[in-house]
Amino acid sequence: MTTPKGLNTRGENVLVPRLTNPDDIAVARDIIDWKFWAANGFTCAIVAVKGGIDDWAAYISGNHDLPEHDTVMFAARYGGKLSRDQATAFFPRMATTFNWRE
């Protein structure tokens, strides 16, 4: 089984050490995994986010030519919520680990 992108092999969040803004740190701590694409000057991220009661949801957002880290953070903070079926297609392991956030 592979480790989600948001965590290192010790289960520590990989985004948090890069951040200095407390609001960004709070958002990044809840990011479990993500998918990222970049093409023709545009970026897109789908982000799996853990809630406070062992639940999860996934959000999608696109931007104009932002680095991966910034696109992921933007999707987690402002992205549109995917349906449970859409989110599970991108992050099947989350569906067996956490409850879906309605």
N, CA, C and O of each residue as an XYZ file, in Angstrom:
408
protein
N       0.844     -1.169      0.000
C       0.000      0.000      0.000
C       0.892      1.237      0.000
O       1.870      1.306      0.744
N       0.548      2.214     -0.841
C       1.347      3.422     -0.937
C       0.887      4.464      0.079
O      -0.267      4.475      0.508
N       1.802      5.321      0.442
C       1.498      6.405      1.370
C       0.836      7.542      0.596
O       1.328      7.908     -0.471
N      -0.266      8.116      1.097
C      -0.874      9.267      0.417
C       0.131     10.402      0.283
O       1.023     10.542      1.120
N      -0.006     11.219     -0.769
C       0.920     12.324     -1.023
C       1.021     13.302      0.135
O       2.083     13.881      0.365
N      -0.060     13.494      0.861
C      -0.063     14.476      1.937
C       0.713     14.054      3.170
O       0.958     14.872      4.057
N       1.108     12.771      3.239
C       1.806     12.254      4.416
C       3.128     11.622      4.006
O       3.235     11.049      2.921
N       4.127     11.722      4.864
C       5.367     10.998      4.593
C       5.246      9.592      5.179
O       4.185      9.233      5.689
N       6.288      8.810      5.118
C       6.219      7.421      5.582
C       5.999      7.307      7.085
O       5.617      6.244      7.576
N       6.237      8.393      7.820
C       5.985      8.398      9.264
C       4.587      8.927      9.592
O       4.241      9.065     10.765
N       3.779      9.226      8.568
C       2.440      9.741      8.782
C       2.386     11.225      9.078
O       1.353     11.728      9.521
N       3.492     11.947      8.839
C       3.545     13.384      9.092
C       3.144     14.142      7.827
O       3.495     13.732      6.721
N       2.418     15.233      7.983
C       1.974     16.032      6.853
C       3.174     16.703      6.193
O       3.993     17.322      6.871
N       3.278     16.578      4.863
C       4.442     17.118      4.147
C       4.283     18.593      3.782
O       5.276     19.245      3.461
N       3.072     19.134      3.820
C       2.879     20.534      3.459
C       3.205     21.492      4.599
O       3.689     22.596      4.354
N       2.950     21.091      5.827
C       3.063     21.986      6.979
C       4.460     22.602      7.138
O       4.542     23.805      7.385
N       5.563     21.850      7.013
C       6.882     22.471      7.221
C       7.191     23.617      6.252
O       8.056     24.443      6.544
N       6.503     23.686      5.106
C       6.762     24.726      4.114
C       6.003     26.009      4.407
O       6.228     27.012      3.730
N       5.122     26.014      5.378
C       4.202     27.122      5.594
C       4.576     27.962      6.808
O       5.189     27.470      7.755
N       4.197     29.242      6.766
C       4.413     30.120      7.904
C       3.117     30.748      8.402
O       3.031     31.103      9.577
N       2.110     30.897      7.552
C       0.829     31.487      7.939
C       0.021     30.479      8.752
O      -0.220     29.370      8.276
N      -0.405     30.835      9.973
C      -1.162     29.885     10.809
C      -2.438     29.360     10.151
O      -2.803     28.202     10.350
N      -3.120     30.206      9.367
C      -4.330     29.742      8.675
C      -3.999     28.674      7.642
O      -4.728     27.692      7.505
N      -2.899     28.863      6.914
C      -2.477     27.863      5.928
C      -2.082     26.558      6.608
O      -2.385     25.476      6.105
N      -1.417     26.655      7.735
C      -1.007     25.452      8.469
C      -2.229     24.656      8.900
O      -2.235     23.430      8.797
N      -3.263     25.339      9.380
C      -4.485     24.651      9.802
C      -5.142     23.931      8.629
O      -5.611     22.805      8.790
N      -5.186     24.552      7.463
C      -5.764     23.915      6.274
C      -4.895     22.734      5.845
O      -5.413     21.652      5.568
N      -3.595     22.932      5.789
C      -2.682     21.888      5.307
C      -2.704     20.651      6.186
O      -2.554     19.542      5.674
N      -2.883     20.802      7.481
C      -2.901     19.647      8.384
C      -4.023     18.675      8.050
O      -3.921     17.482      8.337
N      -5.090     19.179      7.446
C      -6.237     18.329      7.129
C      -6.161     17.703      5.736
O      -6.999     16.867      5.398
N      -5.182     18.086      4.925
C      -5.047     17.519      3.583
C      -4.395     16.154      3.686
O      -3.279     16.018      4.187
N      -5.111     15.143      3.205
C      -4.616     13.774      3.285
C      -3.881     13.368      2.013
O      -2.810     12.764      2.072
N      -4.455     13.700      0.877
C      -3.895     13.285     -0.408
C      -4.382     14.248     -1.478
O      -5.334     14.997     -1.257
N      -3.732     14.232     -2.640
C      -4.188     15.068     -3.739
C      -3.737     14.507     -5.065
O      -2.822     13.689     -5.147
N      -4.415     14.976     -6.112
C      -4.053     14.726     -7.506
C      -3.806     16.096     -8.116
O      -4.527     17.049     -7.822
N      -2.790     16.199     -8.966
C      -2.408     17.490     -9.536
C      -2.098     17.325    -11.013
O      -1.455     16.358    -11.419
N      -2.561     18.277    -11.814
C      -2.267     18.298    -13.243
C      -1.868     19.711    -13.636
O      -2.348     20.688    -13.063
N      -0.983     19.804    -14.618
C      -0.589     21.095    -15.178
C      -0.437     20.935    -16.687
O       0.215     20.003    -17.159
N      -1.044     21.854    -17.439
C      -0.932     21.832    -18.899
C      -1.268     23.210    -19.449
O      -2.202     23.866    -18.988
N      -0.499     23.637    -20.436
C      -0.780     24.875    -21.169
C      -0.992     26.086    -20.267
O      -1.837     26.935    -20.553
N      -0.235     26.169    -19.186
C      -0.311     27.324    -18.308
C      -1.424     27.278    -17.273
O      -1.652     28.262    -16.569
N      -2.119     26.156    -17.171
C      -3.185     26.013    -16.182
C      -2.875     24.841    -15.261
O      -2.226     23.875    -15.661
N      -3.345     24.941    -14.029
C      -3.150     23.859    -13.067
C      -4.498     23.461    -12.485
O      -5.429     24.265    -12.430
N      -4.588     22.206    -12.051
C      -5.818     21.691    -11.458
C      -5.425     20.744    -10.325
O      -4.466     19.982    -10.446
N      -6.166     20.800     -9.240
C      -5.926     19.893     -8.118
C      -7.256     19.366     -7.591
O      -8.251     20.087     -7.520
N      -7.241     18.098     -7.228
C      -8.328     17.482     -6.483
C      -7.718     17.044     -5.163
O      -6.708     16.341     -5.141
N      -8.333     17.460     -4.067
C      -7.737     17.304     -2.746
C      -8.670     16.527     -1.827
O      -9.856     16.843     -1.731
N      -8.136     15.506     -1.146
C      -8.875     14.776     -0.113
C      -8.562     15.436      1.220
O      -7.398     15.567      1.601
N      -9.615     15.853      1.931
C      -9.458     16.600      3.176
C     -10.158     15.847      4.306
O     -11.318     15.452      4.184
N      -9.431     15.657      5.403
C      -9.985     14.977      6.583
C     -10.687     15.980      7.473
O     -10.180     17.075      7.718
N     -11.873     15.594      7.959
C     -12.620     16.449      8.870
C     -12.279     16.154     10.319
O     -11.430     15.310     10.605
N     -12.929     16.838     11.217
C     -12.638     16.714     12.632
C     -13.223     15.487     13.314
O     -12.862     15.186     14.452
N     -14.117     14.777     12.643
C     -14.755     13.609     13.270
C     -14.510     12.344     12.446
O     -15.418     11.538     12.241
N     -13.273     12.182     11.978
C     -12.887     11.034     11.148
C     -13.768     10.888      9.919
O     -14.151      9.782      9.535
N     -14.085     12.037      9.302
C     -14.791     12.020      8.043
C     -13.888     12.654      6.987
O     -12.807     13.149      7.306
N     -14.331     12.638      5.731
C     -13.520     13.210      4.676
C     -14.410     13.723      3.561
O     -15.580     13.354      3.458
N     -13.840     14.579      2.730
C     -14.484     15.086      1.529
C     -13.377     15.417      0.537
O     -12.203     15.468      0.901
N     -13.755     15.640     -0.710
C     -12.779     15.993     -1.742
C     -13.246     17.254     -2.460
O     -14.439     17.458     -2.685
N     -12.280     18.092     -2.811
C     -12.556     19.376     -3.442
C     -11.691     19.534     -4.684
O     -10.572     19.024     -4.742
N     -12.222     20.250     -5.681
C     -11.506     20.468     -6.938
C     -11.414     21.948     -7.244
O     -12.336     22.712     -6.960
N     -10.294     22.346     -7.826
C     -10.124     23.733     -8.242
C      -9.045     23.802     -9.314
O      -8.154     22.955     -9.378
N      -9.143     24.806    -10.136
C      -8.125     25.076    -11.147
C      -7.611     26.488    -11.001
O      -8.283     27.347    -10.430
N      -6.430     26.727    -11.512
C      -5.805     28.044    -11.433
C      -4.975     28.286    -12.673
O      -4.781     27.397    -13.501
N      -4.496     29.495    -12.780
C      -3.642     29.863    -13.885
C      -2.181     29.822    -13.435
O      -1.707     30.720    -12.740
N      -1.486     28.777    -13.839
C      -0.031     28.697    -13.700
C       0.503     28.872    -12.271
O       1.504     29.556    -12.060
N      -0.164     28.256    -11.298
C       0.360     28.258     -9.929
C       1.171     26.994     -9.693
O       0.909     25.976    -10.333
N       2.143     27.028     -8.798
C       2.871     25.819     -8.449
C       1.939     24.790     -7.788
O       0.859     25.134     -7.307
N       2.370     23.544     -7.776
C       1.559     22.465     -7.218
C       1.082     22.775     -5.798
O      -0.105     22.645     -5.501
N       1.986     23.176     -4.939
C       1.653     23.461     -3.540
C       0.534     24.497     -3.436
O      -0.420     24.303     -2.683
N       0.644     25.585     -4.178
C      -0.360     26.645     -4.106
C      -1.705     26.199     -4.679
O      -2.755     26.566     -4.152
N      -1.678     25.419     -5.742
C      -2.916     24.912     -6.330
C      -3.618     23.968     -5.360
O      -4.840     24.019     -5.219
N      -2.859     23.114     -4.695
C      -3.426     22.187     -3.710
C      -4.055     22.957     -2.550
O      -5.171     22.647     -2.135
N      -3.359     23.940     -2.033
C      -3.887     24.735     -0.929
C      -5.151     25.490     -1.348
O      -6.109     25.575     -0.579
N      -5.151     26.039     -2.570
C      -6.318     26.774     -3.051
C      -7.528     25.840     -3.169
O      -8.637     26.214     -2.788
N      -7.320     24.634     -3.690
C      -8.422     23.670     -3.824
C      -8.977     23.288     -2.457
O     -10.191     23.184     -2.288
N      -8.103     23.080     -1.490
C      -8.559     22.706     -0.142
C      -9.360     23.829      0.502
O     -10.323     23.575      1.226
N      -8.972     25.043      0.244
C      -9.604     26.189      0.893
C     -10.864     26.666      0.162
O     -11.860     27.006      0.801
N     -10.823     26.692     -1.183
C     -11.901     27.327     -1.945
C     -12.556     26.423     -3.001
O     -13.494     26.848     -3.677
N     -12.080     25.202     -3.146
C     -12.566     24.343     -4.226
C     -14.017     23.923     -4.082
O     -14.614     24.028     -3.011
N     -14.568     23.446     -5.191
C     -15.922     22.915     -5.190
C     -15.910     21.476     -4.697
O     -15.027     20.697     -5.055
N     -16.884     21.130     -3.883
C     -16.941     19.783     -3.309
C     -17.397     18.775     -4.360
O     -18.375     19.002     -5.072
N     -16.679     17.669     -4.446
C     -17.066     16.583     -5.335
C     -18.152     15.734     -4.685
O     -18.310     15.740     -3.464
N     -18.887     15.017     -5.498
C     -19.845     14.060     -4.947
C     -19.077     12.893     -4.338
O     -17.890     12.716     -4.615
N     -19.736     12.113     -3.528
C     -19.097     10.952     -2.910
C     -18.553      9.995     -3.979
O     -17.431      9.505     -3.856
N     -19.342      9.728     -5.025
C     -18.896      8.819     -6.083
C     -17.679      9.355     -6.823
O     -16.742      8.606     -7.101
N     -17.685     10.642     -7.145
C     -16.536     11.247     -7.817
C     -15.293     11.187     -6.936
O     -14.217     10.812     -7.402
N     -15.436     11.551     -5.678
C     -14.305     11.572     -4.754
C     -13.722     10.170     -4.558
O     -12.504      9.993     -4.521
N     -14.598      9.189     -4.433
C     -14.144      7.815     -4.232
C     -13.403      7.286     -5.454
O     -12.487      6.474     -5.320
N     -13.789      7.736     -6.636
C     -13.073      7.324     -7.853
C     -11.616      7.804     -7.828
O     -10.723      7.099     -8.297
N     -11.382      8.986     -7.289
C     -10.021      9.522     -7.211
C      -9.251      9.018     -5.989
O      -8.032      8.861     -6.045
N      -9.953      8.766     -4.897
C      -9.307      8.360     -3.641
C     -10.033      7.150     -3.037
O     -10.679      7.288     -1.998
N      -9.943      5.984     -3.657
C     -10.709      4.825     -3.168
C     -10.344      4.407     -1.747
O     -11.200      3.915     -1.012
N      -9.109      4.591     -1.358
C      -8.688      4.193     -0.015
C      -9.361      5.020      1.079
O      -9.601      4.521      2.178
N      -9.660      6.272      0.781
C     -10.307      7.129      1.776
C     -11.701      6.606      2.132
O     -12.139      6.717      3.277
N     -12.388      6.039      1.146
C     -13.760      5.541      1.365
C     -13.788      4.372      2.332
O     -14.804      4.133      2.985
N     -12.692      3.645      2.433
C     -12.640      2.508      3.360
C     -12.010      2.888      4.698
O     -12.035      2.104      5.647
N     -11.446      4.092      4.769
C     -10.767      4.537      5.986
C     -11.609      5.506      6.812
O     -11.602      5.448      8.042
N     -12.330      6.391      6.138
C     -13.106      7.440      6.816
C     -14.537      7.434      6.336
O     -14.842      6.907      5.267
N     -15.426      8.029      7.139
C     -16.816      8.246      6.720
C     -16.849      9.455      5.781
O     -15.982     10.326      5.846
N     -17.855      9.497      4.915
C     -18.019     10.621      4.005
C     -18.642     11.809      4.737
O     -19.584     11.645      5.511
N     -18.112     12.996      4.488
C     -18.658     14.220      5.077
C     -19.816     14.698      4.199
O     -19.611     15.077      3.046
N     -21.015     14.677      4.741
C     -22.204     15.093      3.980
C     -22.253     16.580      3.800
O     -23.186     17.097      3.185
